[in-house]
Amino acid sequence: MTLYSINDLKARLSRFPRKNLISLPTPLHKLERLSAELGGPNLFMKRDDLTGLAFGGNKSRKLEYIIQDALDKKAEVIITWGSLQSNWCLQTAAAAKRFGLEPVLVLFKTYELPDGPDGNLLLDFLVGADVRIRQAQKGKVIDPEHVRSYLESVTAQFRDKGRRPYLVSVGGSSVFGSMDKPLGAISYVQAMVELWDQAAEQGIKIGAVVHATGSGGTQAGLTLAAKALDPRVKVVGISVSDEKEAFAEAVLAIGRETEQALGLDLGLARQDIIVLDDYLQDGYGAVTKDVSRAVRTVFQTEGVVLDPVYTAKAMMGLMDLIGRGYFRKGENIVFVHTGGTPALFPFGRSLLKNL
Ligand SMILES: *Cc1c(COP(=O)(O)O)cnc(C)c1O
């Protein structure tokens, strides 16, 4: 197995052009009060909620590469899908508009929420996306194979009108449609390189990185980069939607494509992928008591707002892991705040009811 230097990874990443869309590096903060309150490891937060595009989030990192790819392919329209309050869809719409592309969003109702103008959906309307709302199975993320034929029909509508559509998978993670490289995961290799530099500047040695995992690109990129730089650094993905076996396979597949795209020789394997599915609770988008408490604890100790679908679930997992002695005392743990904050508002009633 090969180890790679940070400069080697940077050189490999520079072969993938990207648009300048967000403010980087995002801050790396120590969570002093939360660390003290939980009494375990030293907690840090990588603020990918502060990327600066439409309320920020991990999807805007991915879109720096994906928008570039769409423009290189002379696309005029970007078509993608997600759940009704999808962070990905909003970020895609905002990025598309910024570069003169037309965003088309197919939004699936995967949880009990009205489709009125609130949270991300309000912003989708305001940014002028072409929004199409469809019914879906509750509590699950959408399987691309189930929606493929509908998406292909939407893509064909634009082609028939003589427009050039770019179809991209939910979350910008899987190689699918017009995206023929795992650009989302590549952006998270870049994010780990950025974090590595920051940790060095701040004089800390990272023990583990914890984050919410959904479509798999974030985890695939972070895990691959950690394995390249120092395999002792654990990347722990807390699943918000799927059972760990199915999910880990999806992350592994994206990770291997990323390894190949970057020309790395790491032999990424199933045992490198740590997915925990102990915190799914009542399924995707279900706002439980534990999720609501995690939102409150982090806000009241650090002044940082989490979202109820992804980051609060991951935080709830992190808190439980600390309680169970999963990490060593004194170890430095980085929680990646992947964004999603506009989705707090449509879930407001459920949150307050639980507290
Ligand atoms: C999409 C999303 C994630 C998960 O990232 P993936 O790369 O899809 O696994 C985590 N947090 C938030 C807020 C997200 O919107």
The ligand as a MOL file (V3000), in Angstrom:
LIG
                    3D

  0  0  0     0  0            999 V3000
M  V30 BEGIN CTAB
M  V30 COUNTS 15 15 0 0 0
M  V30 BEGIN ATOM
M  V30 1 C -26.2560 15.7630 0.9570 0
M  V30 2 C -25.9520 16.0680 2.3630 0
M  V30 3 C -25.1320 15.2120 3.1350 0
M  V30 4 C -24.5850 13.9170 2.6160 0
M  V30 5 O -23.6030 14.0700 1.6360 0
M  V30 6 P -23.4440 12.9290 0.5200 0
M  V30 7 O -22.2470 13.3030 -0.2380 0
M  V30 8 O -24.7010 12.9870 -0.2910 0
M  V30 9 O -23.3250 11.6240 1.2230 0
M  V30 10 C -24.8520 15.5680 4.4280 0
M  V30 11 N -25.3480 16.7020 4.9530 0
M  V30 12 C -26.1400 17.5440 4.2590 0
M  V30 13 C -26.6450 18.7530 4.9270 0
M  V30 14 C -26.4580 17.2540 2.9340 0
M  V30 15 O -27.2470 18.0900 2.2570 0
M  V30 END ATOM
M  V30 BEGIN BOND
M  V30 1 1 1 2
M  V30 2 1 2 3
M  V30 3 2 2 14
M  V30 4 1 3 4
M  V30 5 2 3 10
M  V30 6 1 4 5
M  V30 7 1 5 6
M  V30 8 2 6 7
M  V30 9 1 6 8
M  V30 10 1 6 9
M  V30 11 1 10 11
M  V30 12 2 11 12
M  V30 13 1 12 13
M  V30 14 1 12 14
M  V30 15 1 14 15
M  V30 END BOND
M  V30 END CTAB
M  END
